[in-house]
Structures are given as C-alpha cells and as structure tokens.
C-alpha cells in the first residue's frame, strides 16, 4: 500500500502565501479594461441624451410653428421655441442651430405626392397639405478622449407637423 506524502504545516502555509495575492493581481489587470468600458457606457448615455434633447427642440419649434400659417411664417418664433426647450434642459444655446421650411404635398387618399409650395397645384380630387419641417443641429462634446474617435459629434434631428388652419 502506497501513501501520499503529507505536507507539513509549514509547506502548506507557504503554498497559501504564494496564492494570497493572485486575486489582487487579476483585479489589477482587469481594472483598466473595466474603467474604459465604464467610460464608453457613460459617453454613449450622454450622446443619447443629447440626441433626445436636440429632437425635443426640433419638435418644440415645429409645435410652435404648426399652430397656424402666421406662426409657421415666423422663423424667429420657431427658433426661440426650439432654443427655449433646449436651454431649459441645461444645454448651452451655442450647441444648437435651428432651421425651418415648409413642405407641401398632395394627399390622394393617403398617398402623398410632393408639390412645390409656391406654384404647386394639386390634381383634381386631391388635397394640398402644408407642413412645417424644423431641423435642429446640435453638437455633442465628449468628456473623454478615445484614440481614433472624434471628441465632438454632430447630432441632427427633424420634426414635421401639419400646419393648422
């Protein structure tokens, strides 16, 4: 009968002492990767938030302008409505540019055909639909610099609403 050699208490303690820092070393190796991953998640969240704010600003400008033809023809009011919405969320106005334009189409039982707003005449049996398109351009600035990625990104969102009577 063969028996396994037994480790003395001193040899067993030496083996435990050799492995006592292994978890700490593994954590030290993986920590930079976790921090970069966390920074990326934070930046994606901030970019998404900025995109939502730019979209909301475009929608606010379109909602103001779509009240009637008088407000739709007031670009300063449309821009002010969009800027107020953007600024009320704590964003600087320097990061937002707003433009508006009219979009005309002919409605033929739900099928829309594009027509010129000034000289366009819709065929008989169709209705002319006039809408307001507000486009907001915002700038997102990153908190962290990642190699190979730009530090600023442009965000563009549009909103189209039918102009009321």
C-alpha positions in Angstrom: 0.0 0.0 0.0 1.4 3.4 -1.0 0.6 6.5 0.8 0.8 10.1 -0.4 3.4 12.2 1.2 1.8 14.6 3.7 2.7 18.3 3.5 3.9 19.7 6.7 2.1 22.7 8.2 4.9 25.0 7.1 4.8 23.8 3.5 1.0 24.2 3.4 1.3 27.7 4.7 4.0 28.6 2.1 1.7 27.3 -0.7 -1.2 29.5 0.6 1.1 32.5 0.9 2.1 32.2 -2.7 -1.5 32.3 -3.9 -2.8 35.0 -1.5 -2.1 37.9 -3.9 -3.4 36.2 -7.0 -6.9 37.7 -6.9 -5.5 41.1 -6.3 -3.2 40.8 -9.4 -6.1 39.6 -11.5 -8.2 42.5 -10.4 -5.3 44.9 -11.1 -5.0 43.5 -14.7 -8.8 43.7 -15.4 -9.4 47.1 -13.8 -8.2 49.3 -16.7 -10.4 47.4 -19.1 -13.4 47.9 -16.8 -12.8 51.6 -16.5 -12.6 52.0 -20.3 -15.8 50.1 -20.6 -17.5 52.3 -18.0 -16.3 55.5 -19.7 -17.7 54.2 -23.0 -21.1 53.4 -21.4 -21.2 56.9 -19.9 -20.4 58.5 -23.2 -23.0 56.5 -25.1 -25.5 57.6 -22.5 -24.5 61.2 -22.8 -24.7 61.1 -26.6 -28.2 59.5 -26.4 -29.3 62.2 -24.0 -28.0 65.0 -26.3 -29.8 63.4 -29.3 -33.1 63.3 -27.4 -32.7 67.0 -26.4 -32.0 68.0 -30.0 -35.0 66.0 -31.2 -37.2 67.6 -28.5 -36.0 71.1 -29.5 -37.0 70.4 -33.1 -40.4 69.1 -32.0 -40.9 72.2 -29.8 -40.1 74.5 -32.7 -42.4 72.6 -35.0 -45.2 72.6 -32.4 -45.0 76.4 -32.2 -44.9 76.9 -35.9 -47.7 74.4 -36.7 -50.3 76.4 -34.8 -51.3 78.3 -37.9 -49.9 79.9 -41.1 -48.9 83.0 -39.2 -46.7 81.2 -36.7 -45.3 79.0 -39.4 -44.1 82.1 -41.2 -42.3 83.3 -38.1 -38.9 81.8 -38.2 -37.7 83.8 -35.2 -40.5 82.4 -33.1 -39.8 78.9 -34.2 -36.1 79.3 -33.4 -36.9 80.8 -30.0 -39.3 77.9 -29.1 -36.6 75.4 -30.0 -33.9 77.2 -28.1 -36.1 77.6 -25.0 -36.7 73.9 -24.9 -33.0 73.1 -25.4 -31.9 75.7 -22.8 -34.5 74.6 -20.2 -32.7 71.3 -20.1 -29.4 72.9 -19.1 -27.7 73.0 -22.5 -25.9 76.0 -23.9 -27.5 77.7 -26.9 -24.2 77.7 -28.7 -24.6 74.0 -29.3 -27.9 74.3 -31.2 -28.7 75.6 -34.7 -32.3 75.6 -35.9 -33.8 75.9 -39.5 -37.4 75.7 -40.7 -39.0 75.2 -44.1 -42.4 74.4 -45.5 -43.2 71.1 -47.1 -46.1 70.8 -49.4 -47.7 67.6 -50.8 -50.9 66.4 -52.4 -53.0 63.9 -50.5 -54.7 61.3 -52.6 -56.5 59.0 -50.2 -53.4 58.6 -48.0 -50.8 58.6 -50.8 -48.7 61.7 -50.6 -47.1 63.3 -53.6 -44.7 66.2 -53.3 -45.5 69.5 -54.9 -43.9 72.9 -54.9 -45.4 75.2 -52.1 -45.4 78.4 -54.2 -46.6 77.3 -57.6 -47.8 73.8 -56.9 -51.4 72.9 -57.8 -52.7 69.6 -56.8 -54.6 67.4 -59.3 -58.4 67.3 -59.1 -59.6 65.1 -56.3 -56.5 65.6 -54.1 -56.0 68.0 -51.2 -53.0 70.2 -50.7 -51.3 69.6 -47.4 -48.9 72.1 -46.0 -46.5 71.0 -43.3 -43.7 72.6 -41.4 -40.3 70.9 -41.1 -38.0 72.1 -38.3 -34.4 70.7 -38.3 -32.2 71.1 -35.3 -28.4 70.6 -35.4 -26.6 70.1 -32.1 -23.1 69.5 -31.1 -22.1 66.8 -28.6 -18.7 67.1 -26.9 -17.2 64.1 -25.3 -15.9 64.1 -21.7 -13.2 61.6 -22.5 -10.8 61.3 -25.5 -10.5 57.9 -27.1 -7.9 57.2 -29.7 -9.3 57.1 -33.2 -12.7 58.7 -32.1 -13.7 62.3 -32.6 -14.2 64.4 -29.5 -17.2 66.2 -31.0 -20.1 64.7 -32.9 -22.9 66.5 -34.8 -26.5 65.5 -34.0 -29.3 66.3 -36.4 -33.0 65.7 -35.8 -36.1 66.9 -37.8 -39.7 67.2 -36.9 -42.5 67.6 -39.4 -46.0 68.7 -38.4 -49.0 69.7 -40.5 -49.8 73.4 -40.2 -53.2 74.1 -38.6 -55.8 76.5 -40.1 
